[in-house]
Amino acid sequence: MSETIVALLTLGVLILFHELGHFIAGRKLGVYIHEFSIGFGPKLLSRDSEETEFTFRMIPLGGFVRFAGEDVWEDGEESHIPRERLLYSLTPGKRSLILFAGPLMNLLVATLAFFIVFSFVGFGRPTTEFGEVVPGFPAHESGILPGDKVVRVEDVQVVEWEDMVRVIQPRAGIPTKITVERNGEELTFTVVPVDSEGVGVIGVRSGVEFVRLGVIEGIREGFRETFYVSVVWITGVFGMIVGKVAPEVTGPLGISQILGEAARHGLGSLLYLAGAISANLALINLLPIPALDGSRLFFVGIEAVRGKPIDPEKESFVHLVGFFLLMIAFLVVTYKDILRLMQ
């Protein structure tokens, strides 16, 4: 139960920061904001400020910021608001900034989460020492032992574990010389990697050292990890589109389970996964799917190119239909998550 609460709180925080990005950008650009909400459905909690109502709704699996001038069906409610404070009165460039601010905030949250893991919580980093040599595989058969430190593979000097992996993987079936250090002495073994799903393997796992980076290096690695996670996500989506990767979608329920499992493994695992989900949330929202930020950015881009706005009623209708389709997709994915959890 505690892991479930942690998972839901983590998702809520990521949603909160996404909407906070939109909210801050809108406020800075002078837009009147009717409501800042976490969740959908009936209101559970509500607090009024000078002009904005802050609410928490029954279904905490999303959120929204309701700007004045965003919905064409609210003209009566907004008659008292100065025109320059309505969203549609802003230039396409300024509206784009407000729309992009949500995903940008999620990317910054991802970087912050990775930075905390790298510089404060600490993480396990592979060493060039063999932590495990699997019986029955080439390395074990050749005489390599756990604790041996890799020095060279063929003529390639091994500084990081990946140096060895890059040489071994394309050499399935090819005799390969591996030089290790054991008790201060260098020993050379000839190993023939076996093919495993198209790459050469010798049956070893790296040793792991627990490290914390300095603040500057941690910040740098935080940005780098955010970029890496984003590239992996984009590559995966592209693979699904072209049919190279089997489609696999996890909804909020499945994500909550994954976050709960990460919480059981400790703060570092939870923060790292939260950072990855935050980066993915940013990229998902930038997809040109109706009702998401990417679709709204698409319409703003069309307006900028053609020099005049698209009929707001037509655009609102597209986003409304998109929202209902997203809700249907949400129910389908949630149903599949429940079936998966019951297996």
Backbone hydrogen bonds, N-H to C=O, Kabsch-Sander energy under -0.5 kcal/mol:
donor,donor_aa,acceptor,acceptor_aa,energy
5,I,1,M,-2.1
6,V,2,S,-2.3
7,A,3,E,-2.5
8,L,4,T,-2.6
9,L,5,I,-2.6
10,T,6,V,-2.4
11,L,7,A,-2.4
12,G,8,L,-2.5
13,V,9,L,-2.3
14,L,10,T,-2.1
15,I,11,L,-2.3
16,L,12,G,-2.6
17,F,13,V,-2.4
18,H,14,L,-1.7
19,E,15,I,-2.5
20,L,16,L,-2.3
21,G,17,F,-1.8
22,H,18,H,-1.3
23,F,19,E,-2.6
24,I,20,L,-3.0
25,A,21,G,-2.0
26,G,22,H,-2.6
27,R,23,F,-2.6
28,K,24,I,-2.6
29,L,25,A,-1.6
30,G,27,R,-1.6
31,V,26,G,-2.5
32,Y,85,R,-2.5
34,H,32,Y,-0.5
34,H,66,R,-2.3
35,E,66,R,-1.2
36,F,53,E,-2.5
37,S,35,E,-0.5
37,S,64,F,-3.1
38,I,55,T,-1.9
39,G,37,S,-0.6
39,G,62,G,-2.0
40,F,59,I,-2.2
44,L,56,F,-3.0
45,L,56,F,-1.9
47,R,54,F,-2.4
49,S,52,T,-2.4
53,E,34,H,-2.5
54,F,47,R,-3.4
54,F,52,T,-0.6
55,T,36,F,-2.5
55,T,53,E,-0.6
56,F,45,L,-2.3
57,R,38,I,-2.7
58,M,42,P,-2.3
59,I,40,F,-2.8
61,L,59,I,-1.7
64,F,37,S,-2.0
66,R,35,E,-2.8
67,F,65,V,-0.9
68,A,32,Y,-3.0
70,E,67,F,-1.5
72,V,70,E,-0.5
74,E,71,D,-1.5
75,D,72,V,-0.6
78,E,74,E,-1.3
79,S,76,G,-1.0
81,I,78,E,-1.5
85,R,82,P,-2.0
86,L,83,R,-1.9
87,L,68,A,-3.6
89,S,86,L,-1.5
90,L,87,L,-1.7
95,R,91,T,-2.3
96,S,92,P,-2.2
97,L,93,G,-1.6
98,I,94,K,-1.8
99,L,95,R,-2.3
100,F,96,S,-2.7
101,A,97,L,-1.4
102,G,98,I,-0.6
102,G,99,L,-0.5
104,L,100,F,-2.4
105,M,101,A,-2.1
106,N,102,G,-1.8
107,L,103,P,-2.0
108,L,104,L,-2.1
109,V,105,M,-2.4
110,A,106,N,-2.2
111,T,107,L,-2.1
112,L,108,L,-2.4
113,A,109,V,-2.6
114,F,110,A,-2.4
115,F,111,T,-2.4
116,I,112,L,-2.4
117,V,113,A,-2.0
118,F,114,F,-2.8
119,S,115,F,-2.8
120,F,116,I,-2.1
121,V,116,I,-2.5
122,G,117,V,-2.8
123,F,211,V,-2.2
125,R,209,E,-3.0
127,T,207,G,-2.4
130,F,148,D,-2.9
131,G,129,E,-0.6
131,G,205,R,-2.3
132,E,205,R,-1.8
134,V,132,E,-0.5
134,V,203,G,-2.8
137,F,134,V,-1.6
139,A,202,I,-2.4
140,H,134,V,-0.5
141,E,137,F,-2.2
142,S,138,P,-1.9
143,G,139,A,-0.8
143,G,140,H,-0.7
144,I,139,A,-1.9
147,G,130,F,-3.0
148,D,145,L,-1.9
149,K,181,E,-2.0
150,V,128,T,-2.8
150,V,148,D,-0.5
151,V,179,T,-3.3
152,R,179,T,-1.6
153,V,156,V,-2.2
154,E,177,K,-3.3
156,V,153,V,-2.3
157,Q,155,D,-0.6
158,V,151,V,-2.7
159,V,157,Q,-0.7
163,D,160,E,-1.5
164,M,160,E,-0.8
164,M,161,W,-0.7
165,V,161,W,-1.8
166,R,162,E,-2.5
167,V,163,D,-1.0
168,I,164,M,-2.5
169,Q,165,V,-2.4
171,R,168,I,-2.2
172,A,169,Q,-0.5
173,G,193,P,-3.3
174,I,171,R,-2.2
176,T,191,V,-3.0
178,I,189,F,-3.1
179,T,152,R,-2.8
180,V,178,I,-0.5
180,V,187,L,-3.1
181,E,149,K,-2.9
182,R,180,V,-0.5
182,R,185,E,-3.2
185,E,182,R,-1.5
187,L,180,V,-2.8
189,F,178,I,-2.7
191,V,176,T,-3.3
191,V,189,F,-0.6
194,V,201,V,-2.5
196,S,199,V,-2.8
199,V,196,S,-1.2
200,G,169,Q,-3.3
201,V,194,V,-2.3
205,R,132,E,-2.4
207,G,129,E,-2.8
209,E,125,R,-2.6
211,V,123,F,-2.6
211,V,209,E,-0.6
213,L,118,F,-2.9
218,G,214,G,-3.0
219,I,215,V,-2.4
220,R,216,I,-2.2
221,E,217,E,-2.7
222,G,218,G,-2.1
223,F,219,I,-2.1
224,R,220,R,-2.2
225,E,221,E,-2.7
226,T,222,G,-2.0
227,F,223,F,-2.1
228,Y,224,R,-2.5
229,V,225,E,-2.9
230,S,226,T,-2.0
231,V,227,F,-2.4
232,V,228,Y,-2.4
233,W,229,V,-2.1
234,I,230,S,-2.7
235,T,231,V,-2.7
236,G,232,V,-2.2
237,V,233,W,-2.5
238,F,234,I,-2.5
239,G,235,T,-2.3
240,M,236,G,-2.0
241,I,237,V,-2.2
242,V,238,F,-2.2
243,G,239,G,-0.6
244,K,239,G,-2.1
245,V,239,G,-1.6
255,I,251,G,-2.8
256,S,252,P,-2.4
257,Q,253,L,-1.9
258,I,254,G,-2.2
259,L,255,I,-2.8
260,G,256,S,-2.4
261,E,257,Q,-2.2
262,A,258,I,-2.3
263,A,259,L,-2.4
264,R,260,G,-1.4
265,H,261,E,-0.9
265,H,262,A,-0.8
266,G,263,A,-1.0
270,L,266,G,-1.9
271,L,267,L,-2.9
272,Y,268,G,-2.4
273,L,269,S,-2.4
274,A,270,L,-2.5
275,G,271,L,-2.3
276,A,272,Y,-2.2
277,I,273,L,-2.7
278,S,274,A,-2.4
279,A,275,G,-2.1
280,N,276,A,-2.2
281,L,277,I,-2.7
282,A,278,S,-1.8
283,L,279,A,-1.9
284,I,280,N,-2.9
285,N,281,L,-2.0
286,L,282,A,-0.8
286,L,283,L,-0.6
287,L,284,I,-1.5
289,I,287,L,-2.4
292,L,289,I,-2.4
294,G,285,N,-2.8
295,S,287,L,-0.6
295,S,289,I,-0.7
295,S,292,L,-0.5
296,R,292,L,-1.7
297,L,293,D,-2.6
298,F,294,G,-1.8
299,F,295,S,-2.1
300,V,296,R,-2.2
301,G,297,L,-2.4
302,I,298,F,-2.1
303,E,299,F,-2.2
304,A,300,V,-2.3
305,V,301,G,-2.0
306,R,302,I,-2.8
307,G,303,E,-1.6
308,K,303,E,-0.5
315,E,311,D,-2.2
316,S,312,P,-2.6
317,F,313,E,-2.0
318,V,314,K,-2.1
319,H,315,E,-2.2
320,L,316,S,-2.3
321,V,317,F,-2.6
322,G,318,V,-2.5
323,F,319,H,-2.3
324,F,320,L,-1.9
325,L,321,V,-2.3
326,L,322,G,-2.3
327,M,323,F,-2.1
328,I,324,F,-2.1
329,A,325,L,-2.6
330,F,326,L,-2.6
331,L,327,M,-2.1
332,V,328,I,-2.3
333,V,329,A,-2.7
334,T,330,F,-2.4
335,Y,331,L,-2.3
336,K,332,V,-2.1
337,D,333,V,-2.4
338,I,334,T,-2.4
339,L,335,Y,-2.2
340,R,336,K,-2.4
341,L,337,D,-2.4
342,M,338,I,-1.7
343,Q,339,L,-0.8
343,Q,340,R,-0.6
